[in-house]
Amino acid sequence: MRNYRIYAGVFCFALLLGVSALRTFGTPQNQKPSVKPQKPPYITREEHDPDGIGVFYMGREIAQVMGHQAADWLDRPEREAEEAPSLLIRALKLKPGMAVADIGAGSGYLSFPMAKLVAPSGKVYAVEIQQEMLDIIAQRGKEKKISNVVSVLGTISDPKLEKNSIDLIIMVDVYHEFDHPWEMTTAMVRSLKPGGRLVFVEYRREDPNVPIKLVHKMSVEQVRKEMSIHPLKWVKTLTLLPRQHIIIFEKPAATN
Ligand SMILES: C[S@@+](CC[C@H](N)C(=O)[O-])C[C@H]1O[C@@H](n2cnc3c(N)ncnc32)[C@H](O)[C@@H]1O
């Protein structure tokens, strides 16, 4: 009887240890979380980077949104030499018929070459919060005679995409500007088809030689940390571009 009590006590202690370890270390990234992800807090600080908005999320300051007045910078002729966007597009392995969402599409610099690859039946949804950027895209679509780029006016917390409708979401130099990264990611995951990919292209924060303002750069560690609380599986990180990393996640087949 006494032995039985000791065994029961040891068992309860081990059970308690296990539960508290799970709470402390969370769910490994490649497993489906068993609980609904909790939204981390947005913390406002008086002292902050002049290029940030003074709001911090999971240890990172959110950057100011790039205004439409700087659209010319996105289209600069030297961009191919500096960032190799054609290499990026090739790495995405787009196929005719795919539904692609270019979130934070800007002037459509990447939307139009991607639209050619998914044509004739596929579409690129160019999502923006600045109507002025969508006006540039509409004008460019007419000039280029490309009709499968669909403009979508999103909000700072909702890309306004249909549930389970998108094969690939790409954000090139965008995610770090999201005012509401948790809400945007939750909505993006919802809009992906099971097996769909979520692709981050961010300037490498790990590399001091990348000539971009600090809050507009993100490390692989930070991106993976922020995605670890969403029902996503990390697939791979590519370092083939001169200044940015390409970080690819997938929506597991069993999620909605
Ligand atoms: C630096 S630009 C990048 C444009 C484009 N991806 C490119 O590489 O040419 C970032 C864009 O993201 C947009 N943006 C910021 N937050 C957004 C959000 N929550 N939803 C959609 N677009 C957003 C901004 O309006 C801006 O045009």
The ligand as an SDF file (V2000), in Angstrom:
LIG
                    3D

 27 29  0  0  0  0  0  0  0  0999 V2000
    8.1310   48.2430  -49.7630 C   0  0  0  0  0  0  0  0  0  0  0  0
    6.6220   48.0580  -50.5960 S   0  0  0  0  0  0  0  0  0  0  0  0
    6.9010   46.5780  -51.5400 C   0  0  0  0  0  0  0  0  0  0  0  0
    6.0920   46.5020  -52.8260 C   0  0  0  0  0  0  0  0  0  0  0  0
    6.2760   45.2520  -53.6910 C   0  0  0  0  0  0  0  0  0  0  0  0
    6.0550   44.0420  -52.9350 N   0  0  0  0  0  0  0  0  0  0  0  0
    7.6110   45.2240  -54.3530 C   0  0  0  0  0  0  0  0  0  0  0  0
    8.5010   44.5110  -53.8780 O   0  0  0  0  0  0  0  0  0  0  0  0
    7.7910   45.9100  -55.3670 O   0  0  0  0  0  0  0  0  0  0  0  0
    5.4940   47.5450  -49.3290 C   0  0  0  0  0  0  0  0  0  0  0  0
    4.0270   47.6500  -49.7130 C   0  0  0  0  0  0  0  0  0  0  0  0
    3.2590   46.9130  -48.7530 O   0  0  0  0  0  0  0  0  0  0  0  0
    2.0140   47.5620  -48.6070 C   0  0  0  0  0  0  0  0  0  0  0  0
    1.3850   47.1280  -47.3280 N   0  0  0  0  0  0  0  0  0  0  0  0
    1.7370   47.4220  -46.0600 C   0  0  0  0  0  0  0  0  0  0  0  0
    0.8860   46.8380  -45.1780 N   0  0  0  0  0  0  0  0  0  0  0  0
   -0.0240   46.1410  -45.9190 C   0  0  0  0  0  0  0  0  0  0  0  0
   -1.1450   45.3330  -45.5980 C   0  0  0  0  0  0  0  0  0  0  0  0
   -1.5230   45.0940  -44.3240 N   0  0  0  0  0  0  0  0  0  0  0  0
   -1.8380   44.7650  -46.6160 N   0  0  0  0  0  0  0  0  0  0  0  0
   -1.4710   44.9870  -47.9050 C   0  0  0  0  0  0  0  0  0  0  0  0
   -0.4310   45.7560  -48.2650 N   0  0  0  0  0  0  0  0  0  0  0  0
    0.3070   46.3210  -47.2970 C   0  0  0  0  0  0  0  0  0  0  0  0
    2.3610   49.0410  -48.6520 C   0  0  0  0  0  0  0  0  0  0  0  0
    1.2390   49.8140  -48.9990 O   0  0  0  0  0  0  0  0  0  0  0  0
    3.4780   49.0720  -49.7090 C   0  0  0  0  0  0  0  0  0  0  0  0
    2.9880   49.3860  -50.9830 O   0  0  0  0  0  0  0  0  0  0  0  0
  1  2  1  0
  2  3  1  0
  2 10  1  0
  3  4  1  0
  4  5  1  0
  5  6  1  0
  5  7  1  0
  7  8  2  0
  7  9  1  0
 10 11  1  0
 11 12  1  0
 11 26  1  0
 12 13  1  0
 13 14  1  0
 13 24  1  0
 14 15  1  0
 14 23  1  0
 15 16  2  0
 16 17  1  0
 17 18  1  0
 17 23  2  0
 18 19  1  0
 18 20  2  0
 20 21  1  0
 21 22  2  0
 22 23  1  0
 24 25  1  0
 24 26  1  0
 26 27  1  0
M  CHG  2   2   1   9  -1
M  END
$$$$
